[in-house]
Amino acid sequence: MTAHFRRTLLVRAVRPYRSAGHFAWRFAKGKLEGDPVFFGLLEHSLIPDAGRLIDLGCGQGLLASWLLEARALHESGNWPAHWPAAPKVENIWGLELMQKDVDRARAALGERAQFDQGDIRTADFGKADVAIILDVLHYISYEAQEDVLRRIRAALPAGGTFITRIGDAAGGLPFYYSNWVDRVIFFLRGHRLDRIYCRTLDEWLEVLQRCGFEARSLPMHKGTPFCSVMLIAKAV
């Protein structure tokens, strides 16, 4: 059942992007199918039930589509018996710097989630139960990273969840390969990437502690040549 279920969830999460154009659909299909983070979030039960989840640097809203379809399948009874329950999230808000991605997210998901254009370095996060940043923090300066993390902590209640995926700068060749891929993707999307701001896993854990979190790490690059690590943090 699991293989069939995986295919079903993938098809359902990708389908809304047909209304957002061919590029949006192809990108959604490739990303959701090829990146282990999406199934990993579900299989490891990393996201708790939440009133409000904020996805910072949300791109075209893939995480929102994924979580919405996962919950719908769970509630219909079409869910692997050995998997933890899909998270129940009442409100999803995505913030994205690139307006074209915001437009694609809105075209695909309509009113099922809210998407706004903005910069995580300056935007008001409001209040949330869960905050997520996937593969974005290394694009902003070290000082901005810590400021964003402190503002996320201020947006969460004690015990609130913050999840981010980072590259481990101590990861050797896979880490350098992932950086090269980052630069290529940015170039193909018409953007210039002058510098990235990376840290080792130990350094990331220290920063999170300084910013008011207790965190644990989980490898999140299965099936890829990268060196990606998920950090699951609780606000203290």
Phi and psi in degrees as GROMACS dihedral restraints (atoms count N, CA, C in turn):
[ dihedral_restraints ]
;  ai    aj    ak    al  type     phi  dphi    fc
    3     4     5     6     1   -62.4    20    10
    4     5     6     7     1   -42.3    20    10
    6     7     8     9     1   -62.5    20    10
    7     8     9    10     1   -43.6    20    10
    9    10    11    12     1   -64.5    20    10
   10    11    12    13     1   -41.0    20    10
   12    13    14    15     1   -63.2    20    10
   13    14    15    16     1   -44.0    20    10
   15    16    17    18     1   -57.2    20    10
   16    17    18    19     1   -44.5    20    10
   18    19    20    21     1   -64.8    20    10
   19    20    21    22     1   -41.3    20    10
   21    22    23    24     1   -61.3    20    10
   22    23    24    25     1   -46.8    20    10
   24    25    26    27     1   -63.8    20    10
   25    26    27    28     1   -42.0    20    10
   27    28    29    30     1   -60.6    20    10
   28    29    30    31     1   -47.3    20    10
   30    31    32    33     1   -61.7    20    10
   31    32    33    34     1   -43.0    20    10
   33    34    35    36     1   -67.6    20    10
   34    35    36    37     1   -38.9    20    10
   36    37    38    39     1   -72.8    20    10
   37    38    39    40     1   -28.7    20    10
   39    40    41    42     1   -82.2    20    10
   40    41    42    43     1   -33.8    20    10
   42    43    44    45     1   -50.6    20    10
   43    44    45    46     1   -42.9    20    10
   45    46    47    48     1   -59.3    20    10
   46    47    48    49     1   -21.9    20    10
   48    49    50    51     1   -78.3    20    10
   49    50    51    52     1    -7.6    20    10
   51    52    53    54     1   -61.1    20    10
   52    53    54    55     1   -33.2    20    10
   54    55    56    57     1   -77.6    20    10
   55    56    57    58     1    -8.0    20    10
   57    58    59    60     1  -102.0    20    10
   58    59    60    61     1     3.7    20    10
   60    61    62    63     1   110.1    20    10
   61    62    63    64     1   162.0    20    10
   63    64    65    66     1   -63.0    20    10
   64    65    66    67     1   -43.0    20    10
   66    67    68    69     1   -60.6    20    10
   67    68    69    70     1   -46.6    20    10
   69    70    71    72     1   -60.8    20    10
   70    71    72    73     1   -41.6    20    10
   72    73    74    75     1   -67.0    20    10
   73    74    75    76     1   -45.3    20    10
   75    76    77    78     1   -64.8    20    10
   76    77    78    79     1   -41.2    20    10
   78    79    80    81     1   -64.7    20    10
   79    80    81    82     1   -44.4    20    10
   81    82    83    84     1   -60.4    20    10
   82    83    84    85     1   -44.0    20    10
   84    85    86    87     1   -62.9    20    10
   85    86    87    88     1   -47.3    20    10
   87    88    89    90     1   -66.0    20    10
   88    89    90    91     1   -42.1    20    10
   90    91    92    93     1   -70.9    20    10
   91    92    93    94     1   -48.0    20    10
   93    94    95    96     1   -68.0    20    10
   94    95    96    97     1   -32.0    20    10
   96    97    98    99     1   -79.7    20    10
   97    98    99   100     1   -34.5    20    10
   99   100   101   102     1   -99.2    20    10
  100   101   102   103     1   -16.3    20    10
  102   103   104   105     1   -98.9    20    10
  103   104   105   106     1   120.5    20    10
  105   106   107   108     1   -68.8    20    10
  106   107   108   109     1    -8.9    20    10
  108   109   110   111     1   -64.8    20    10
  109   110   111   112     1   -32.8    20    10
  111   112   113   114     1   -71.8    20    10
  112   113   114   115     1   -49.8    20    10
  114   115   116   117     1   -68.0    20    10
  115   116   117   118     1   -32.4    20    10
  117   118   119   120     1   -61.7    20    10
  118   119   120   121     1   -39.8    20    10
  120   121   122   123     1   -59.4    20    10
  121   122   123   124     1   -36.6    20    10
  123   124   125   126     1   -80.4    20    10
  124   125   126   127     1   -48.4    20    10
  126   127   128   129     1   -63.8    20    10
  127   128   129   130     1   -33.0    20    10
  129   130   131   132     1   -95.9    20    10
  130   131   132   133     1     3.3    20    10
  132   133   134   135     1    51.7    20    10
  133   134   135   136     1    50.7    20    10
  135   136   137   138     1   -81.2    20    10
  136   137   138   139     1   -26.0    20    10
  138   139   140   141     1  -101.9    20    10
  139   140   141   142     1   118.9    20    10
  141   142   143   144     1   -79.9    20    10
  142   143   144   145     1   168.0    20    10
  144   145   146   147     1   -58.1    20    10
  145   146   147   148     1   144.9    20    10
  147   148   149   150     1  -151.0    20    10
  148   149   150   151     1   146.9    20    10
  150   151   152   153     1   -73.9    20    10
  151   152   153   154     1   -44.2    20    10
  153   154   155   156     1  -138.7    20    10
  154   155   156   157     1   126.3    20    10
  156   157   158   159     1  -115.0    20    10
  157   158   159   160     1   132.4    20    10
  159   160   161   162     1  -112.8    20    10
  160   161   162   163     1   130.9    20    10
  162   163   164   165     1  -112.2    20    10
  163   164   165   166     1   105.3    20    10
  165   166   167   168     1   -95.8    20    10
  166   167   168   169     1   121.7    20    10
  168   169   170   171     1    78.0    20    10
  169   170   171   172     1    50.2    20    10
  171   172   173   174     1   -79.7    20    10
  172   173   174   175     1    -7.5    20    10
  174   175   176   177     1    60.5    20    10
  175   176   177   178     1  -134.8    20    10
  177   178   179   180     1   -93.2    20    10
  178   179   180   181     1    23.0    20    10
  180   181   182   183     1    82.1    20    10
  181   182   183   184     1    26.6    20    10
  183   184   185   186     1   -62.7    20    10
  184   185   186   187     1   -40.5    20    10
  186   187   188   189     1   -62.4    20    10
  187   188   189   190     1   -41.2    20    10
  189   190   191   192     1   -61.1    20    10
  190   191   192   193     1   -47.0    20    10
  192   193   194   195     1   -60.4    20    10
  193   194   195   196     1   -41.9    20    10
  195   196   197   198     1   -62.1    20    10
  196   197   198   199     1   -48.1    20    10
  198   199   200   201     1   -68.6    20    10
  199   200   201   202     1   -38.3    20    10
  201   202   203   204     1   -63.8    20    10
  202   203   204   205     1   -44.3    20    10
  204   205   206   207     1   -72.2    20    10
  205   206   207   208     1   -35.5    20    10
  207   208   209   210     1   -61.9    20    10
  208   209   210   211     1   -44.6    20    10
  210   211   212   213     1   -65.9    20    10
  211   212   213   214     1   -39.4    20    10
  213   214   215   216     1   -62.5    20    10
  214   215   216   217     1   -41.0    20    10
  216   217   218   219     1   -66.6    20    10
  217   218   219   220     1   -40.7    20    10
  219   220   221   222     1   -61.5    20    10
  220   221   222   223     1   -45.3    20    10
  222   223   224   225     1   -69.0    20    10
  223   224   225   226     1   -24.7    20    10
  225   226   227   228     1   -83.1    20    10
  226   227   228   229     1    -5.9    20    10
  228   229   230   231     1    89.5    20    10
  229   230   231   232     1     1.1    20    10
  231   232   233   234     1   -94.0    20    10
  232   233   234   235     1    77.8    20    10
  234   235   236   237     1  -149.5    20    10
  235   236   237   238     1   137.4    20    10
  237   238   239   240     1   -60.2    20    10
  238   239   240   241     1   131.9    20    10
  240   241   242   243     1   -63.0    20    10
  241   242   243   244     1   -29.2    20    10
  243   244   245   246     1   -91.3    20    10
  244   245   246   247     1     1.6    20    10
  246   247   248   249     1   -93.2    20    10
  247   248   249   250     1   148.5    20    10
  249   250   251   252     1   -65.8    20    10
  250   251   252   253     1   159.5    20    10
  252   253   254   255     1   -61.0    20    10
  253   254   255   256     1   146.0    20    10
  255   256   257   258     1   -66.7    20    10
  256   257   258   259     1   141.5    20    10
  258   259   260   261     1   -65.3    20    10
  259   260   261   262     1   142.2    20    10
  261   262   263   264     1   -99.6    20    10
  262   263   264   265     1   111.1    20    10
  264   265   266   267     1  -118.5    20    10
  265   266   267   268     1   121.8    20    10
  267   268   269   270     1   -77.1    20    10
  268   269   270   271     1   -35.7    20    10
  270   271   272   273     1  -142.3    20    10
  271   272   273   274     1   128.9    20    10
  273   274   275   276     1  -117.2    20    10
  274   275   276   277     1   127.4    20    10
  276   277   278   279     1  -121.0    20    10
  277   278   279   280     1   123.9    20    10
  279   280   281   282     1  -110.5    20    10
  280   281   282   283     1   135.6    20    10
  282   283   284   285     1  -116.9    20    10
  283   284   285   286     1   129.2    20    10
  285   286   287   288     1  -141.3    20    10
  286   287   288   289     1   137.9    20    10
  288   289   290   291     1   -71.2    20    10
  289   290   291   292     1   -37.2    20    10
  291   292   293   294     1   -88.1    20    10
  292   293   294   295     1   117.1    20    10
  294   295   296   297     1   -60.5    20    10
  295   296   297   298     1   -36.5    20    10
  297   298   299   300     1   -61.0    20    10
  298   299   300   301     1   -38.1    20    10
  300   301   302   303     1   -68.3    20    10
  301   302   303   304     1   -39.2    20    10
  303   304   305   306     1   -60.1    20    10
  304   305   306   307     1   -43.3    20    10
  306   307   308   309     1   -62.1    20    10
  307   308   309   310     1   -40.4    20    10
  309   310   311   312     1   -65.8    20    10
  310   311   312   313     1   -41.7    20    10
  312   313   314   315     1   -62.1    20    10
  313   314   315   316     1   -44.8    20    10
  315   316   317   318     1   -65.3    20    10
  316   317   318   319     1   -40.7    20    10
  318   319   320   321     1   -63.9    20    10
  319   320   321   322     1   -35.9    20    10
  321   322   323   324     1   -78.3    20    10
  322   323   324   325     1   -45.5    20    10
  324   325   326   327     1  -107.5    20    10
  325   326   327   328     1   -10.3    20    10
  327   328   329   330     1    55.4    20    10
  328   329   330   331     1  -127.5    20    10
  330   331   332   333     1   -90.9    20    10
  331   332   333   334     1     7.4    20    10
  333   334   335   336     1   -71.1    20    10
  334   335   336   337     1   -20.7    20    10
  336   337   338   339     1  -152.0    20    10
  337   338   339   340     1   163.3    20    10
  339   340   341   342     1  -107.7    20    10
  340   341   342   343     1   135.2    20    10
  342   343   344   345     1  -131.4    20    10
  343   344   345   346     1   132.5    20    10
  345   346   347   348     1  -131.9    20    10
  346   347   348   349     1   150.6    20    10
  348   349   350   351     1   -85.6    20    10
  349   350   351   352     1   134.0    20    10
  351   352   353   354     1   178.1    20    10
  352   353   354   355     1   170.4    20    10
  354   355   356   357     1  -107.1    20    10
  355   356   357   358     1   125.1    20    10
  357   358   359   360     1   -62.1    20    10
  358   359   360   361     1   -18.3    20    10
  360   361   362   363     1   -74.8    20    10
  361   362   363   364     1   -18.5    20    10
  363   364   365   366     1  -131.2    20    10
  364   365   366   367     1   -15.2    20    10
  366   367   368   369     1   -70.7    20    10
  367   368   369   370     1   153.1    20    10
  369   370   371   372     1   -84.6    20    10
  370   371   372   373     1   120.3    20    10
  372   373   374   375     1   -84.2    20    10
  373   374   375   376     1   -13.8    20    10
  375   376   377   378     1    66.3    20    10
  376   377   378   379     1  -148.5    20    10
  378   379   380   381     1  -113.1    20    10
  379   380   381   382     1   145.2    20    10
  381   382   383   384     1  -150.8    20    10
  382   383   384   385     1   161.8    20    10
  384   385   386   387     1   -96.7    20    10
  385   386   387   388     1   -30.8    20    10
  387   388   389   390     1  -137.4    20    10
  388   389   390   391     1   137.0    20    10
  390   391   392   393     1  -126.6    20    10
  391   392   393   394     1   139.0    20    10
  393   394   395   396     1  -133.4    20    10
  394   395   396   397     1   135.6    20    10
  396   397   398   399     1  -133.5    20    10
  397   398   399   400     1   115.6    20    10
  399   400   401   402     1  -108.9    20    10
  400   401   402   403     1   114.4    20    10
  402   403   404   405     1    58.7    20    10
  403   404   405   406     1    43.5    20    10
  405   406   407   408     1  -127.0    20    10
  406   407   408   409     1   -36.4    20    10
  408   409   410   411     1   -57.5    20    10
  409   410   411   412     1   -31.7    20    10
  411   412   413   414     1   -72.3    20    10
  412   413   414   415     1    -5.1    20    10
  414   415   416   417     1   -86.0    20    10
  415   416   417   418     1   -10.7    20    10
  417   418   419   420     1  -115.5    20    10
  418   419   420   421     1   160.5    20    10
  420   421   422   423     1   -62.6    20    10
  421   422   423   424     1   162.1    20    10
  423   424   425   426     1   -58.8    20    10
  424   425   426   427     1   -41.0    20    10
  426   427   428   429     1   -65.0    20    10
  427   428   429   430     1   -42.2    20    10
  429   430   431   432     1   -66.5    20    10
  430   431   432   433     1   -35.7    20    10
  432   433   434   435     1   -56.0    20    10
  433   434   435   436     1   -49.2    20    10
  435   436   437   438     1   -68.3    20    10
  436   437   438   439     1   -35.8    20    10
  438   439   440   441     1   -64.5    20    10
  439   440   441   442     1   -43.8    20    10
  441   442   443   444     1   -61.0    20    10
  442   443   444   445     1   -44.0    20    10
  444   445   446   447     1   -63.5    20    10
  445   446   447   448     1   -38.8    20    10
  447   448   449   450     1   -66.5    20    10
  448   449   450   451     1   -38.4    20    10
  450   451   452   453     1   -72.3    20    10
  451   452   453   454     1   -31.8    20    10
  453   454   455   456     1   -64.1    20    10
  454   455   456   457     1   -43.7    20    10
  456   457   458   459     1   -59.4    20    10
  457   458   459   460     1   -40.0    20    10
  459   460   461   462     1   -67.0    20    10
  460   461   462   463     1   -26.4    20    10
  462   463   464   465     1   -80.3    20    10
  463   464   465   466     1   -18.3    20    10
  465   466   467   468     1  -100.5    20    10
  466   467   468   469     1   150.6    20    10
  468   469   470   471     1   -78.0    20    10
  469   470   471   472     1   166.1    20    10
  471   472   473   474     1   -57.2    20    10
  472   473   474   475     1   131.3    20    10
  474   475   476   477     1    88.6    20    10
  475   476   477   478     1    -6.4    20    10
  477   478   479   480     1   -64.2    20    10
  478   479   480   481     1   158.1    20    10
  480   481   482   483     1  -105.8    20    10
  481   482   483   484     1   132.5    20    10
  483   484   485   486     1  -123.6    20    10
  484   485   486   487     1   129.7    20    10
  486   487   488   489     1  -125.8    20    10
  487   488   489   490     1   132.1    20    10
  489   490   491   492     1  -143.7    20    10
  490   491   492   493     1   149.6    20    10
  492   493   494   495     1  -111.4    20    10
  493   494   495   496     1   133.7    20    10
  495   496   497   498     1  -131.9    20    10
  496   497   498   499     1   165.2    20    10
  498   499   500   501     1   -97.3    20    10
  499   500   501   502     1   135.4    20    10
  501   502   503   504     1   -84.4    20    10
  502   503   504   505     1   111.8    20    10
  504   505   506   507     1   -64.9    20    10
  505   506   507   508     1   -12.0    20    10
  507   508   509   510     1   -94.5    20    10
  508   509   510   511     1    13.6    20    10
  510   511   512   513     1   -86.2    20    10
  511   512   513   514     1     3.2    20    10
  513   514   515   516     1    71.1    20    10
  514   515   516   517     1  -145.9    20    10
  516   517   518   519     1   -57.2    20    10
  517   518   519   520     1   -42.0    20    10
  519   520   521   522     1   -59.1    20    10
  520   521   522   523     1   -34.5    20    10
  522   523   524   525     1   -65.7    20    10
  523   524   525   526     1   -45.4    20    10
  525   526   527   528     1   -67.3    20    10
  526   527   528   529     1   -33.7    20    10
  528   529   530   531     1   -65.6    20    10
  529   530   531   532     1   -42.0    20    10
  531   532   533   534     1   -63.5    20    10
  532   533   534   535     1   -36.4    20    10
  534   535   536   537     1   -65.2    20    10
  535   536   537   538     1   -39.4    20    10
  537   538   539   540     1   -63.6    20    10
  538   539   540   541     1   -42.9    20    10
  540   541   542   543     1   -62.0    20    10
  541   542   543   544     1   -40.4    20    10
  543   544   545   546     1   -53.8    20    10
  544   545   546   547     1   -48.6    20    10
  546   547   548   549     1   -65.7    20    10
  547   548   549   550     1   -39.7    20    10
  549   550   551   552     1   -64.3    20    10
  550   551   552   553     1   -45.4    20    10
  552   553   554   555     1   -62.3    20    10
  553   554   555   556     1   -43.3    20    10
  555   556   557   558     1   -61.2    20    10
  556   557   558   559     1   -41.5    20    10
  558   559   560   561     1   -63.8    20    10
  559   560   561   562     1   -44.8    20    10
  561   562   563   564     1   -64.1    20    10
  562   563   564   565     1   -27.9    20    10
  564   565   566   567     1   -89.5    20    10
  565   566   567   568     1     6.9    20    10
  567   568   569   570     1    84.5    20    10
  568   569   570   571     1    21.1    20    10
  570   571   572   573     1  -117.8    20    10
  571   572   573   574     1   157.0    20    10
  573   574   575   576     1  -107.7    20    10
  574   575   576   577     1   133.0    20    10
  576   577   578   579     1  -121.2    20    10
  577   578   579   580     1   100.3    20    10
  579   580   581   582     1   -78.5    20    10
  580   581   582   583     1   -37.0    20    10
  582   583   584   585     1  -156.0    20    10
  583   584   585   586     1   149.2    20    10
  585   586   587   588     1  -121.2    20    10
  586   587   588   589     1   152.8    20    10
  588   589   590   591     1  -117.6    20    10
  589   590   591   592     1    92.3    20    10
  591   592   593   594     1  -104.3    20    10
  592   593   594   595     1   159.6    20    10
  594   595   596   597     1  -139.7    20    10
  595   596   597   598     1   161.2    20    10
  597   598   599   600     1   -75.0    20    10
  598   599   600   601     1   164.1    20    10
  600   601   602   603     1   -57.6    20    10
  601   602   603   604     1   -45.1    20    10
  603   604   605   606     1   -60.5    20    10
  604   605   606   607     1   -38.3    20    10
  606   607   608   609     1   -66.8    20    10
  607   608   609   610     1   -39.7    20    10
  609   610   611   612     1   -62.6    20    10
  610   611   612   613     1   -42.0    20    10
  612   613   614   615     1   -63.8    20    10
  613   614   615   616     1   -38.1    20    10
  615   616   617   618     1   -65.7    20    10
  616   617   618   619     1   -41.6    20    10
  618   619   620   621     1   -63.2    20    10
  619   620   621   622     1   -44.5    20    10
  621   622   623   624     1   -61.1    20    10
  622   623   624   625     1   -39.3    20    10
  624   625   626   627     1   -63.7    20    10
  625   626   627   628     1   -42.6    20    10
  627   628   629   630     1   -62.3    20    10
  628   629   630   631     1   -30.2    20    10
  630   631   632   633     1   -92.5    20    10
  631   632   633   634     1     6.1    20    10
  633   634   635   636     1   100.8    20    10
  634   635   636   637     1    27.0    20    10
  636   637   638   639     1  -126.8    20    10
  637   638   639   640     1   152.7    20    10
  639   640   641   642     1  -110.1    20    10
  640   641   642   643     1   126.9    20    10
  642   643   644   645     1  -130.7    20    10
  643   644   645   646     1   153.1    20    10
  645   646   647   648     1  -128.0    20    10
  646   647   648   649     1   162.3    20    10
  648   649   650   651     1  -116.6    20    10
  649   650   651   652     1   154.0    20    10
  651   652   653   654     1  -147.3    20    10
  652   653   654   655     1   122.4    20    10
  654   655   656   657     1   -56.7    20    10
  655   656   657   658     1   138.6    20    10
  657   658   659   660     1  -142.5    20    10
  658   659   660   661     1    57.6    20    10
  660   661   662   663     1  -139.1    20    10
  661   662   663   664     1    17.8    20    10
  663   664   665   666     1   -52.1    20    10
  664   665   666   667     1   128.6    20    10
  666   667   668   669     1    83.1    20    10
  667   668   669   670     1     3.8    20    10
  669   670   671   672     1  -123.4    20    10
  670   671   672   673     1   163.0    20    10
  672   673   674   675     1   -87.9    20    10
  673   674   675   676     1    14.3    20    10
  675   676   677   678     1   -93.4    20    10
  676   677   678   679     1  -179.2    20    10
  678   679   680   681     1  -129.4    20    10
  679   680   681   682     1    68.6    20    10
  681   682   683   684     1  -101.8    20    10
  682   683   684   685     1   142.7    20    10
  684   685   686   687     1  -132.8    20    10
  685   686   687   688     1   133.1    20    10
  687   688   689   690     1   -89.7    20    10
  688   689   690   691     1   134.5    20    10
  690   691   692   693     1  -111.4    20    10
  691   692   693   694     1   122.2    20    10
  693   694   695   696     1  -110.7    20    10
  694   695   696   697     1   111.1    20    10
  696   697   698   699     1  -117.8    20    10
  697   698   699   700     1   146.2    20    10
  699   700   701   702     1  -114.8    20    10
  700   701   702   703     1   135.9    20    10
  702   703   704   705     1   -71.8    20    10
  703   704   705   706     1   131.6    20    10
